[in-house]
Amino acid sequence: MAQLPITNAVGPVPHDTTVFEDTEKRPTEEQLAKETRKKQLRQFMTAVDLCKSYRNKLGRNWTINIDYRRGKPFASQTDDDMVAVNLDWGLTKTKAAALFSQLPKVRVSHPPESIDAGPWVSAFERKLNDTAQVAGIEAAMDECMSDTINAAGFSAVITSYEAITVDKEVPAQDMSTLPPQMQEIVMRTGKMPDGSEIEMTTVPDVVDKRYVVQRISPADFLWPVDFSGSDFNNAPWLGRSGRLPWTEAKNRFGLKEEDKDKYLGEETSTVDRLTYDADKERGLEEEKVGFDELFYKSFQYDEGIKSYGEIHHLVFMHGGSAPTDSPVIDEPWKGQQIDEETGALIGALRNPIQVLTLAYITDEAIPPSDSAIGRSQVNELNKGRTNIIKQRERSIPVRWYDVNRVDPAIQQALLRGTWQHMLPIQGDGSKVMGELGGAQMPQESFMFDNVAKADLEEQWSVGQSNTGIGVETSGEAEVIDRNFNTKISRERAKVASFFVKIAQVLGGLLCIYEDAQAFGEGFNPLFSRTLLYSTLPDATILIDAQDRLERLDHYIDKYASSGYIDVQPILKEIATLIGLDPNTVVKPRDPVPPAEPNLSLRLTGAEDILNPLVLAILIESGQAPKPETVDQAKKLIQMAVIPQQLEQDANIERGPALAGSEGVGGPGGPKGAEGSIPGVQGDPGGPPVAIGEAEPQMAALPAVSDGTQGGGNQ
């Protein structure tokens, strides 16, 4: 009899179904698919069990690393006093602060339409940063630093969406095609416009929701042990082991109350954890269930997949009678959806489990931690410090005395340990009593201590050693500092990339679970396929408030005058940094009037003022005198200048040139009584007339000669 192979996306999967000549006894395609699926699920559980076995092997070293940091490096106690130099505690805190000391801001862009994308980009970015902080990403990142640096050499985080729902009855018919008023009538009457009854169906209604960013303990992380890469996003599947109270597990995984006895129980105990303390769980009687949760790439295991980004979700329970080939959840991951219009995959396009590693060893996905690498140096320091303590204890000063010269009573006092007594001695006391020479600690021991510390700091990449060993010039010190900055910057970039990947998963969940209208006009969940997430290279480093102020001041001095900068948010941050309330000290800026044209005009004489074009420019620029000002000037000239001139002209005897000129007194000379000029000689009297009214037909000359020449009268 022949065996019929069944193939999947990975390759042929043999099964035990026998092909009979009688076609009625042949299994159907549905039965073959179910059998293939069960065999595939058993293979997943086999891979999970293999990972757990390998994980337990690594876990013993992880526990030792944690003990070294806790100051308990010795597995057993001996009669000799051992000194523990706890360097892992300080080095872990130092390096964690150098890699991640503050929560950075995620920057979101939508190329190539980022410039014209509209206000929804900033609204989405603001929502993402706020949600990430509420979801617990800051605490998860802090915990991951300890896991990566000290415990295991790697860390993992899972990002998820959770919701509390209640069953709600809604019409089975599509009500969106009816006008709003008609929908209200239909819901009130219970009948469709054609008179038919409304068919109701029950759907889950979300009453509350949350986004969670949670650290996965290294003792709970699941991965394919044959994976040998450094980027776990290329792994075919990732998962975690977990445990939940029965009530929470029932709500999250949709378990039934009648299956409680089947699922209760855990396959791991507190002894299997990295930090074990029996007193922690003594007396606890809470009913818990254990589970294994996996996320795998569908295209590597399933048929008919249309996207490389599709992720499938599996949850297996640990209970004693729980079937290994029947997961309680076996469905496409709900962090992704298919767009109805385009058929494209939208949502989170990365695995919800993200992994951080700072180093890579060839063909080993899990690298050793800094604590594991520096354990030899720490052991050397512990041994050297222990020898120093022993040397001090064994080098207590010991005295001698001459039994032939010391009185027996005094000898008994010395032997009993009675110190600081006055001893009666005859003659030179240096020959009666003395002190034995003690052994001195060689200086090489202290030198080795400094060398071990320098090696440890070099392996941890936490900076130049304070010992200064091997550094002779300031130039060498600068080279060491640059090398350190290069190494720590590379690891800092890995941490920032890890943070951005977590934000990318969270952003994909926001695209499908938040109302699109909340982000503004133009937003479409389909954008989750093209959004780019980034952060500044040094955004994870906490800077001093004074340094921040200097950066802001420099930015304002250099770029605020460009006209493209809104200075008010910067001023609010400055007020916050110096301890002021930005809501009270920063106010909106008054509107700035448009800049007036800067004209340069030089007036050289009265002729320029009489020029209509010049006068028009003065009027347009607002510099021309007002009419009432001109009237005041005329009156002032009349009062100060004209009376004095008239008085001088009246006292001067007229010359013959003026007497015979026309236009003054007529063709024969000066006018007589009838034609005389009022206010001058010959005027019969009366008040003087106003300037320009005596002879309106005459024009003013630029200057009038007084008729004198060469000092005499003419």
C-alpha positions as CSV (number, residue, x, y, z in Angstrom):
1,M,0.0,0.0,0.0
2,A,1.2,3.5,-0.9
3,Q,1.5,6.4,1.5
4,L,0.0,9.7,0.3
5,P,2.1,12.7,1.2
6,I,0.5,15.9,2.2
7,T,2.3,19.2,1.5
8,N,2.2,22.6,3.2
9,A,4.1,25.8,2.8
10,V,7.2,24.3,4.4
11,G,7.4,21.0,2.6
12,P,5.8,17.6,2.5
13,V,4.3,16.4,5.8
14,P,3.8,12.6,5.8
15,H,0.8,11.1,7.5
16,D,-0.5,7.6,8.2
17,T,-3.6,7.7,6.0
18,T,-3.8,4.7,3.8
19,V,-5.1,4.9,0.3
20,F,-7.6,2.2,-0.4
21,E,-8.8,1.1,-3.8
22,D,-12.3,1.6,-2.6
23,T,-12.9,5.4,-3.1
24,E,-15.7,5.4,-0.5
25,K,-13.1,4.7,2.2
26,R,-10.7,7.4,1.1
27,P,-10.6,10.4,3.5
28,T,-12.0,13.7,2.2
29,E,-10.0,16.8,1.7
30,E,-11.5,18.3,4.8
31,Q,-10.4,15.3,6.9
32,L,-6.9,15.5,5.3
33,A,-6.6,19.2,6.1
34,K,-7.6,18.6,9.8
35,E,-5.2,15.7,10.1
36,T,-2.4,17.9,8.6
37,R,-3.3,20.7,10.9
38,K,-3.1,18.5,14.0
39,K,0.2,17.2,12.9
40,Q,1.5,20.7,12.4
41,L,0.3,21.8,15.8
42,R,2.0,18.8,17.4
43,Q,5.2,19.9,15.6
44,F,4.8,23.3,17.1
45,M,4.5,21.9,20.6
46,T,7.6,19.7,20.0
47,A,9.5,22.8,19.0
48,V,8.2,24.6,22.2
49,D,9.3,21.7,24.4
50,L,12.7,21.7,22.8
51,C,13.0,25.4,23.4
52,K,12.0,25.0,27.1
53,S,14.7,22.4,27.6
54,Y,17.4,24.6,26.1
55,R,16.0,27.6,28.0
56,N,16.3,25.8,31.3
57,K,19.9,25.0,30.5
58,L,20.7,28.7,29.9
59,G,18.6,29.7,32.9
60,R,21.1,28.3,35.3
61,N,23.7,30.8,34.1
62,W,21.1,33.6,34.1
63,T,20.4,32.9,37.7
64,I,24.1,33.1,38.6
65,N,24.4,36.5,36.8
66,I,21.5,37.8,38.8
67,D,23.1,36.5,42.0
68,Y,26.3,38.3,41.2
69,R,24.4,41.5,40.9
70,R,22.6,40.9,44.1
71,G,25.9,40.4,45.9
72,K,25.6,36.7,46.3
73,P,28.2,35.2,44.0
74,F,29.0,32.1,46.1
75,A,27.0,29.0,45.8
76,S,28.0,27.6,49.2
77,Q,29.5,28.9,52.5
78,T,32.9,27.8,53.6
79,D,34.9,28.1,56.8
80,D,37.0,30.8,55.3
81,D,35.5,34.3,55.0
82,M,34.9,35.2,51.4
83,V,34.7,38.8,50.3
84,A,32.2,39.7,47.5
85,V,33.1,42.8,45.5
86,N,29.7,43.7,44.0
87,L,30.8,45.4,40.8
88,D,27.9,44.1,38.7
89,W,25.4,46.3,40.6
90,G,27.2,49.6,39.8
91,L,28.2,48.6,36.3
92,T,24.7,47.6,35.4
93,K,23.2,50.8,36.6
94,T,25.9,52.8,34.8
95,K,25.5,51.1,31.5
96,A,21.7,51.1,31.7
97,A,21.8,54.9,32.3
98,A,24.2,55.3,29.3
99,L,21.8,53.3,27.0
100,F,18.4,54.4,28.1
101,S,17.8,57.1,30.7
102,Q,14.6,58.8,29.4
103,L,11.6,58.1,27.3
104,P,12.2,59.5,23.8
105,K,9.6,60.9,21.4
106,V,8.7,58.9,18.4
107,R,8.7,60.8,15.1
108,V,6.2,59.8,12.4
109,S,6.4,60.6,8.7
110,H,4.4,59.6,5.7
111,P,6.7,59.8,2.7
112,P,6.5,61.1,0.1
113,E,3.4,63.0,1.2
114,S,4.7,64.0,4.6
115,I,4.8,67.7,3.8
116,D,1.2,67.9,2.4
117,A,-0.2,65.1,4.5
118,G,-2.2,67.5,6.7
119,P,-2.6,67.9,10.4
120,W,-3.4,64.2,11.0
121,V,0.4,63.4,11.0
122,S,1.0,65.5,14.1
123,A,-2.2,64.2,15.7
124,F,-1.3,60.6,15.1
125,E,2.2,61.2,16.4
126,R,0.9,62.9,19.6
127,K,-1.6,60.0,20.1
128,L,1.2,57.4,19.6
129,N,3.5,59.0,22.2
130,D,0.8,59.4,24.8
131,T,-0.5,55.9,24.3
132,A,3.0,54.4,24.5
133,Q,3.6,56.1,27.8
134,V,0.2,54.9,29.3
135,A,0.8,51.4,27.9
136,G,3.9,51.0,30.1
137,I,6.7,51.3,27.5
138,E,9.0,53.2,29.9
139,A,8.9,50.6,32.6
140,A,9.3,47.8,30.1
141,M,12.4,49.5,28.6
142,D,14.0,49.9,32.1
143,E,13.4,46.2,32.8
144,C,14.8,45.2,29.5
145,M,18.0,47.0,30.2
146,S,18.6,44.8,33.3
147,D,17.7,41.6,31.4
148,T,20.1,42.5,28.5
149,I,23.0,43.8,30.4
150,N,23.0,41.6,33.5
151,A,20.8,38.6,33.4
152,A,20.5,37.0,29.9
153,G,22.1,39.0,27.2
154,F,18.7,39.7,25.6
155,S,15.3,41.0,26.4
156,A,11.8,40.7,24.9
157,V,8.6,42.8,24.9
158,I,5.1,42.0,23.8
159,T,2.7,44.7,22.6
160,S,-1.0,43.9,22.7
161,Y,-4.5,45.3,22.5
162,E,-7.1,44.3,25.1
163,A,-10.8,45.1,25.3
164,I,-13.7,44.4,27.6
165,T,-16.9,43.6,25.6
166,V,-20.5,42.9,26.4
167,D,-23.0,41.2,24.1
168,K,-25.3,43.6,22.2
169,E,-28.1,43.0,19.8
170,V,-28.0,44.9,16.6
171,P,-30.0,44.5,13.3
172,A,-28.7,41.9,11.0
173,Q,-29.6,44.0,8.0
174,D,-27.3,46.8,6.8
175,M,-28.8,50.0,8.2
176,S,-26.2,52.3,6.7
177,T,-28.0,52.4,3.4
178,L,-31.1,54.1,5.0
179,P,-31.3,57.8,5.8
180,P,-30.8,58.7,9.5
181,Q,-34.4,59.5,10.1
182,M,-35.5,56.3,8.5
183,Q,-33.1,54.4,10.7
184,E,-34.6,55.9,13.8
185,I,-38.1,54.9,12.6
186,V,-37.0,51.4,11.8
187,M,-35.4,50.9,15.3
188,R,-38.4,52.3,17.0
189,T,-41.0,50.3,15.2
190,G,-39.0,47.1,14.7
191,K,-39.9,46.9,11.0
192,M,-38.2,47.6,7.8
193,P,-39.6,50.1,5.2
194,D,-41.1,47.1,3.3
195,G,-42.9,45.9,6.4
196,S,-40.7,42.9,7.2
197,E,-39.5,42.3,10.7
198,I,-36.0,43.3,11.7
199,E,-33.6,40.3,12.2
200,M,-31.4,40.9,15.3
201,T,-28.0,39.4,15.9
202,T,-25.6,39.5,18.9
203,V,-22.2,41.2,18.5
204,P,-19.6,42.1,21.1
205,D,-19.7,45.8,22.1
206,V,-16.5,47.3,23.4
207,V,-17.0,49.1,26.7
208,D,-13.4,49.6,27.6
209,K,-10.0,49.1,25.9
210,R,-6.3,49.4,26.5
211,Y,-2.9,49.0,24.9
212,V,-0.3,47.1,26.8
213,V,3.5,47.0,26.4
214,Q,4.8,44.3,28.7
215,R,8.2,42.8,29.3
216,I,8.7,39.0,28.8
217,S,11.0,37.4,31.3
218,P,13.9,35.5,29.8
219,A,12.7,32.4,31.6
220,D,9.4,32.7,29.7
221,F,10.7,33.6,26.2
222,L,10.1,31.0,23.4
223,W,12.0,30.9,20.1
224,P,13.1,28.3,17.6
225,V,16.4,26.9,19.0
226,D,17.7,26.3,15.4
227,F,17.4,30.1,14.6
228,S,20.9,31.5,14.5
229,G,20.4,35.1,13.4
230,S,20.6,38.4,15.2
231,D,17.3,39.9,14.0
232,F,14.5,38.0,15.6
233,N,12.0,39.5,13.2
234,N,13.4,37.0,10.7
235,A,12.6,34.0,13.0
236,P,9.7,31.9,11.7
237,W,7.9,32.1,15.1
238,L,8.2,33.7,18.5
239,G,6.3,33.1,21.7
240,R,6.1,33.2,25.4
241,S,5.1,31.1,28.4
242,G,2.7,32.7,30.9
243,R,0.4,32.2,33.7
244,L,-2.9,34.0,34.6
245,P,-5.6,33.7,37.2
246,W,-8.5,31.6,36.0
247,T,-10.9,34.5,35.7
248,E,-8.6,36.6,33.6
249,A,-7.6,33.7,31.4
250,K,-11.3,32.8,30.9
251,N,-12.1,36.3,29.7
252,R,-9.0,36.7,27.6
253,F,-9.0,33.3,25.8
254,G,-12.7,32.6,25.8
255,L,-12.5,29.6,28.1
256,K,-15.6,27.9,29.5
257,E,-16.3,27.4,33.2
258,E,-17.0,23.6,32.7
259,D,-13.4,23.2,31.4
260,K,-11.8,24.8,34.5
261,D,-10.5,21.5,35.9
262,K,-9.0,20.6,32.5
263,Y,-7.0,23.8,32.2
264,L,-6.0,24.5,35.9
265,G,-2.4,24.0,36.7
266,E,1.1,25.0,35.6
267,E,4.0,22.9,34.3
268,T,6.5,25.3,35.8
269,S,7.1,26.1,39.5
270,T,8.8,28.9,41.4
271,V,12.0,26.8,41.3
272,D,12.2,27.2,37.5
273,R,12.2,31.0,37.8
274,L,15.3,33.1,37.7
275,T,14.8,34.4,41.2
276,Y,13.5,31.9,43.6
277,D,12.1,32.6,47.0
278,A,9.8,30.0,48.6
279,D,8.4,32.6,51.1
280,K,6.9,34.7,48.3
281,E,4.3,32.1,47.4
282,R,3.8,30.4,50.7
283,G,0.1,30.4,51.6
284,L,-1.1,31.5,48.1
285,E,-4.1,29.5,47.0
286,E,-5.0,31.5,43.8
287,E,-6.1,29.3,40.9
288,K,-3.9,29.9,38.0
289,V,-3.5,28.4,34.5
290,G,-0.4,28.2,32.4
291,F,-0.2,28.8,28.7
292,D,2.1,29.0,25.7
293,E,1.4,31.8,23.2
294,L,2.9,31.7,19.7
295,F,3.0,34.1,16.8
296,Y,4.2,32.6,13.5
297,K,4.6,33.8,9.9
298,S,1.7,32.3,8.0
299,F,3.5,32.1,4.6
300,Q,6.0,29.6,6.1
301,Y,3.4,27.2,7.4
302,D,0.0,27.7,5.7
303,E,-1.3,27.6,2.2
304,G,-3.2,30.3,0.3
305,I,-1.4,33.2,2.0
306,K,-1.4,36.4,0.0
307,S,1.0,38.5,2.1
308,Y,4.4,37.9,3.7
309,G,3.4,40.0,6.7
310,E,0.4,37.8,7.8
311,I,0.9,36.5,11.4
312,H,-1.1,33.6,12.9
313,H,-1.9,33.4,16.6
314,L,-1.8,30.2,18.7
315,V,-2.4,29.6,22.4
316,F,-1.9,26.3,24.1
317,M,-2.9,25.6,27.7
318,H,-0.7,23.8,30.3
319,G,-3.4,21.9,32.2
320,G,-2.8,18.2,33.0
321,S,-5.6,17.1,30.7
322,A,-5.4,19.9,28.1
323,P,-4.8,18.5,24.6
324,T,-1.5,19.5,23.0
325,D,-2.9,19.5,19.5
326,S,-6.0,21.6,20.2
327,P,-5.1,25.2,21.0
328,V,-7.7,27.4,22.6
329,I,-6.9,30.1,20.1
330,D,-6.0,29.3,16.5
331,E,-6.7,32.3,14.3
332,P,-5.1,35.1,12.3
333,W,-3.7,37.7,14.7
334,K,-6.2,40.4,15.5
335,G,-3.5,43.0,15.3
336,Q,-3.9,42.9,11.5
337,Q,-6.9,43.3,9.2
338,I,-7.6,43.1,5.5
339,D,-8.6,46.4,3.9
340,E,-12.1,45.9,2.3
341,E,-11.4,48.2,-0.6
342,T,-7.9,47.2,-1.6
343,G,-7.5,43.8,0.0
344,A,-4.2,44.9,1.4
345,L,-3.0,43.9,4.9
346,I,-3.1,46.8,7.4
347,G,-2.3,47.2,11.0
348,A,0.8,46.0,12.8
349,L,3.1,44.5,10.2
350,R,5.7,43.3,12.7
351,N,5.6,40.5,15.2
352,P,4.1,41.7,18.4
353,I,7.1,40.2,20.3
354,Q,10.2,42.3,19.8
355,V,13.7,41.2,21.0
356,L,16.8,43.3,21.9
357,T,20.4,42.0,21.8
358,L,23.5,44.2,22.0
359,A,26.0,41.6,20.7
360,Y,26.1,38.7,18.3
361,I,28.2,35.5,18.4
362,T,28.4,33.5,15.2
363,D,25.4,31.2,14.8
364,E,24.2,31.9,18.3
365,A,21.0,33.9,18.6
366,I,21.3,34.3,22.4
367,P,24.5,36.1,23.3
368,P,26.1,36.1,26.8
369,S,25.4,39.2,28.9
370,D,28.0,41.6,30.1
371,S,27.9,40.0,33.6
372,A,28.7,36.6,32.1
373,I,31.6,37.9,30.1
374,G,33.1,39.8,33.1
375,R,32.6,37.0,35.6
376,S,36.2,35.9,35.5
377,Q,37.4,39.4,36.4
378,V,34.9,39.6,39.2
379,N,36.0,36.3,40.6
380,E,39.6,37.4,40.5
381,L,38.7,40.6,42.3
382,N,36.8,38.6,44.9
383,K,39.8,36.3,45.5
384,G,42.3,39.2,45.6
385,R,40.1,41.1,48.1
386,T,39.7,38.0,50.2
387,N,43.4,37.5,50.3
388,I,43.8,41.1,51.5
389,I,41.4,40.5,54.4
390,K,43.1,37.3,55.4
391,Q,46.4,39.1,55.3
392,R,45.1,41.8,57.6
393,E,43.7,39.2,60.0
394,R,46.9,37.1,60.1
395,S,49.2,40.1,60.5
396,I,48.0,41.2,64.0
397,P,51.1,42.4,65.9
398,V,52.7,39.7,68.1
399,R,55.1,40.6,71.0
400,W,57.9,38.7,72.6
401,Y,59.6,38.9,76.0
402,D,62.7,37.5,77.7
403,V,61.5,35.0,80.2
404,N,64.8,35.4,82.1
405,R,64.3,39.1,82.7
406,V,60.5,39.5,83.0
407,D,58.8,38.9,86.3
408,P,56.6,35.8,86.3
409,A,53.6,37.8,87.4
410,I,54.1,40.2,84.5
411,Q,54.4,37.2,82.2
412,Q,51.1,35.9,83.3
413,A,49.5,39.3,82.7
414,L,50.9,39.4,79.2
415,L,49.7,35.9,78.4
416,R,46.2,36.7,79.7
417,G,46.1,39.7,77.3
418,T,46.2,42.5,79.7
419,W,47.3,45.4,77.6
420,Q,48.6,48.8,78.1
421,H,49.9,48.2,81.7
422,M,53.0,49.7,83.0
423,L,55.8,47.1,83.3
424,P,58.6,47.6,85.7
425,I,61.9,46.8,84.0
426,Q,65.5,47.2,85.0
427,G,67.8,48.4,82.3
428,D,67.2,48.6,78.5
429,G,63.7,47.5,77.8
430,S,64.4,46.8,74.1
431,K,66.3,43.7,75.2
432,V,63.5,42.6,77.5
433,M,60.4,42.9,75.2
434,G,59.8,43.5,71.5
435,E,57.4,43.0,68.6
436,L,57.7,40.4,65.9
437,G,57.9,41.6,62.3
438,G,54.6,41.2,60.4
439,A,54.2,40.1,56.8
440,Q,53.5,42.9,54.3
441,M,51.1,42.7,51.4
442,P,53.0,42.9,48.2
443,Q,52.2,45.8,45.9
444,E,51.7,43.4,43.0
445,S,48.4,42.4,44.6
446,F,47.1,45.9,44.4
447,M,48.3,46.3,40.8
448,F,46.5,43.2,39.8
449,D,43.4,44.6,41.4
450,N,43.6,47.7,39.2
451,V,44.3,45.6,36.1
452,A,41.2,43.4,36.7
453,K,39.0,46.5,37.1
454,A,40.4,48.1,33.9
455,D,39.7,44.8,32.0
456,L,36.2,44.7,33.5
457,E,35.3,48.2,32.4
458,E,36.7,47.5,28.9
459,Q,34.5,44.5,28.6
460,W,31.4,46.3,29.8
461,S,32.1,49.4,27.7
462,V,31.4,51.8,30.4
463,G,34.3,54.2,29.9
464,Q,37.9,54.6,30.5
465,S,39.3,53.1,33.7
466,N,40.1,55.5,36.5
467,T,43.3,53.7,37.2
468,G,45.0,55.2,34.1
469,I,46.9,52.0,33.4
470,G,48.6,52.2,30.0
471,V,47.7,55.9,29.4
472,E,50.7,58.1,29.2
473,T,49.6,61.2,27.3
474,S,46.4,63.3,26.9
475,G,46.3,62.2,23.3
476,E,46.0,58.6,24.2
477,A,43.2,59.5,26.7
478,E,41.3,61.3,23.9
479,V,41.6,58.2,21.6
480,I,40.3,56.0,24.4
481,D,37.3,58.4,24.9
482,R,36.5,58.4,21.2
483,N,36.6,54.6,21.0
484,F,34.3,54.4,24.0
485,N,31.9,56.9,22.5
486,T,31.8,54.8,19.3
487,K,31.1,51.6,21.1
488,I,28.4,53.0,23.4
489,S,26.8,54.9,20.5
490,R,26.4,51.7,18.5
491,E,24.7,49.9,21.4
492,R,22.6,53.0,22.1
493,A,21.4,52.9,18.4
494,K,20.4,49.3,18.9
495,V,18.3,50.3,21.9
496,A,16.7,53.2,20.0
497,S,15.9,50.8,17.1
498,F,14.3,48.4,19.6
499,F,12.2,51.2,21.0
500,V,11.1,52.3,17.5
501,K,10.0,48.8,16.6
502,I,7.8,48.6,19.6
503,A,6.3,51.9,18.7
504,Q,5.7,50.7,15.1
505,V,3.7,47.7,16.4
506,L,1.7,50.0,18.7
507,G,1.1,52.5,15.8
508,G,-0.3,49.7,13.7
509,L,-2.7,48.8,16.4
510,L,-3.8,52.4,16.7
511,C,-4.5,52.5,12.9
512,I,-7.2,49.8,13.1
513,Y,-8.6,50.2,16.6
514,E,-8.9,54.0,16.9
515,D,-11.5,56.1,15.1
516,A,-9.9,57.4,11.9
517,Q,-11.8,60.7,12.3
518,A,-10.0,61.3,15.6
519,F,-6.8,62.0,13.8
520,G,-8.2,64.5,11.4
521,E,-9.2,64.9,7.8
522,G,-7.3,62.7,5.3
523,F,-6.2,59.9,7.6
524,N,-6.7,56.3,6.4
525,P,-5.9,53.1,8.2
526,L,-4.2,52.0,5.0
527,F,-1.4,54.4,5.9
528,S,-0.2,51.8,8.4
529,R,1.6,50.2,5.4
530,T,3.7,53.3,4.6
531,L,4.2,55.2,7.9
532,L,7.8,55.6,9.0
533,Y,8.8,55.7,12.6
534,S,12.0,57.2,13.9
535,T,13.6,59.0,16.9
536,L,16.7,61.1,17.4
537,P,20.0,59.3,17.9
538,D,20.6,60.6,21.4
539,A,16.9,60.9,22.4
540,T,17.2,58.0,24.9
541,I,19.8,60.0,27.0
542,L,18.7,62.3,29.8
543,I,20.4,65.6,29.5
544,D,20.9,68.2,32.2
545,A,18.3,71.1,32.4
546,Q,21.1,73.6,31.9
547,D,22.2,71.8,28.7
548,R,18.7,71.8,27.5
549,L,18.4,75.5,28.1
550,E,21.6,76.2,26.2
551,R,20.3,74.2,23.2
552,L,17.0,76.1,23.2
553,D,18.7,79.4,23.5
554,H,21.0,78.6,20.6
555,Y,18.0,77.5,18.5
556,I,16.1,80.7,19.2
557,D,19.1,82.9,18.5
558,K,19.9,81.2,15.2
559,Y,16.5,80.3,13.7
560,A,13.7,82.4,15.4
561,S,14.3,85.3,13.1
562,S,13.7,83.2,10.0
563,G,10.0,83.7,10.3
564,Y,9.3,79.9,10.0
565,I,9.5,79.2,13.7
566,D,6.7,79.3,16.3
567,V,8.6,80.5,19.3
568,Q,5.7,80.2,21.9
569,P,6.1,76.4,22.5
570,I,9.9,76.9,23.0
571,L,9.3,79.7,25.5
572,K,6.9,77.5,27.4
573,E,9.5,74.7,27.7
574,I,12.1,77.3,28.8
575,A,9.7,78.6,31.5
576,T,9.1,75.0,32.6
577,L,12.9,74.2,32.8
578,I,13.6,77.2,35.0
579,G,10.6,76.5,37.3
580,L,8.0,78.9,36.1
581,D,4.4,78.3,35.1
582,P,4.3,78.6,31.3
583,N,0.5,79.2,31.4
584,T,1.0,82.4,33.3
585,V,4.3,83.9,32.1
586,V,3.9,83.1,28.3
587,K,1.2,84.9,26.5
588,P,0.3,85.0,22.8
589,R,2.2,87.5,20.8
590,D,0.4,90.7,19.6
591,P,-0.1,90.9,15.9
592,V,2.7,92.6,14.1
593,P,1.7,95.3,11.6
594,P,3.1,95.0,8.1
595,A,6.5,96.5,7.6
596,E,6.5,100.0,6.0
597,P,8.7,100.7,3.0
598,N,12.0,102.3,3.9
599,L,12.4,105.4,1.6
600,S,15.3,107.7,1.5
601,L,14.5,111.3,0.2
602,R,16.8,114.3,0.4
603,L,15.3,117.8,0.2
604,T,17.6,120.5,-1.1
605,G,15.4,123.5,-1.1
606,A,11.9,125.0,-1.2
607,E,11.5,123.9,-4.8
608,D,11.5,120.2,-3.7
609,I,8.6,120.9,-1.4
610,L,6.6,122.5,-4.2
611,N,7.2,119.5,-6.4
612,P,3.9,117.6,-6.7
613,L,5.7,114.2,-6.9
614,V,7.8,114.8,-3.8
615,L,4.8,116.1,-1.9
616,A,2.8,112.9,-3.0
617,I,5.5,110.7,-1.6
618,L,5.5,112.5,1.7
619,I,1.7,112.2,1.9
620,E,1.8,108.5,1.0
621,S,4.4,107.8,3.7
622,G,2.6,109.9,6.3
623,Q,5.4,112.5,6.6
624,A,3.6,115.4,4.9
625,P,2.5,118.2,7.2
626,K,-1.2,118.5,8.1
627,P,-3.2,121.4,6.8
628,E,-3.7,122.9,10.3
629,T,0.1,122.6,10.8
630,V,0.6,124.7,7.6
631,D,-1.8,127.3,8.8
632,Q,0.0,127.5,12.1
633,A,3.3,127.9,10.3
634,K,1.9,130.8,8.2
635,K,0.7,132.6,11.3
636,L,4.0,132.1,13.0
637,I,5.9,133.6,10.0
638,Q,3.5,136.5,9.8
639,M,4.0,137.3,13.5
640,A,7.8,136.8,13.6
641,V,9.2,137.7,10.2
642,I,6.9,140.0,8.1
643,P,6.4,142.9,10.7
644,Q,10.1,143.3,11.2
645,Q,10.7,143.4,7.4
646,L,7.9,146.0,6.9
647,E,9.3,148.2,9.6
648,Q,12.8,148.2,8.1
649,D,11.4,149.0,4.6
650,A,9.3,151.9,6.0
651,N,12.4,153.6,7.4
652,I,14.5,153.3,4.2
653,E,14.4,156.0,1.7
654,R,13.4,154.7,-1.7
655,G,16.0,154.8,-4.5
656,P,15.4,156.3,-8.0
657,A,15.4,152.8,-9.4
658,L,12.3,151.9,-7.4
659,A,10.7,155.3,-8.0
660,G,10.7,154.9,-11.8
661,S,9.8,151.2,-11.9
662,E,6.5,150.0,-13.0
663,G,4.3,147.9,-10.8
664,V,5.2,149.7,-7.6
665,G,3.9,153.3,-7.9
666,G,2.8,153.3,-11.5
667,P,4.5,154.5,-14.7
668,G,5.5,157.8,-13.2
669,G,6.9,157.0,-9.8
670,P,5.5,156.2,-6.5
671,K,1.8,156.2,-6.0
672,G,0.2,159.2,-4.4
673,A,-2.3,159.1,-1.7
674,E,-4.7,157.1,-3.6
675,G,-2.2,154.5,-4.9
676,S,0.2,154.4,-1.9
677,I,1.1,151.1,-0.2
678,P,-0.5,150.9,3.2
679,G,1.9,150.7,6.1
680,V,4.8,152.5,4.3
681,Q,5.9,156.1,3.9
682,G,3.2,158.2,2.3
683,D,0.5,156.1,3.8
684,P,-2.1,158.5,5.1
685,G,-2.8,156.1,8.0
686,G,-5.0,153.2,8.9
687,P,-4.2,149.6,9.8
688,P,-1.8,147.6,7.6
689,V,-3.3,145.0,5.3
690,A,-2.5,141.4,5.3
691,I,0.4,140.0,3.4
692,G,-0.5,139.4,-0.3
693,E,-3.7,141.4,-0.2
694,A,-2.4,144.9,-1.0
695,E,-1.3,144.0,-4.5
696,P,-2.7,140.5,-5.3
697,Q,-1.4,140.7,-8.9
698,M,2.2,140.9,-7.8
699,A,4.4,137.9,-7.0
700,A,7.1,137.8,-4.2
701,L,10.7,138.1,-5.3
702,P,13.4,135.8,-3.9
703,A,15.2,138.9,-2.4
704,V,14.8,142.7,-2.4
705,S,17.8,145.0,-2.6
706,D,18.0,147.7,0.0
707,G,19.3,150.2,-2.6
708,T,22.7,150.6,-1.0
709,Q,25.9,149.9,-2.8
710,G,29.5,150.5,-1.7
711,G,28.3,151.8,1.7
712,G,26.3,154.8,0.2
713,N,22.7,155.5,-0.8
714,Q,21.6,155.5,-4.4
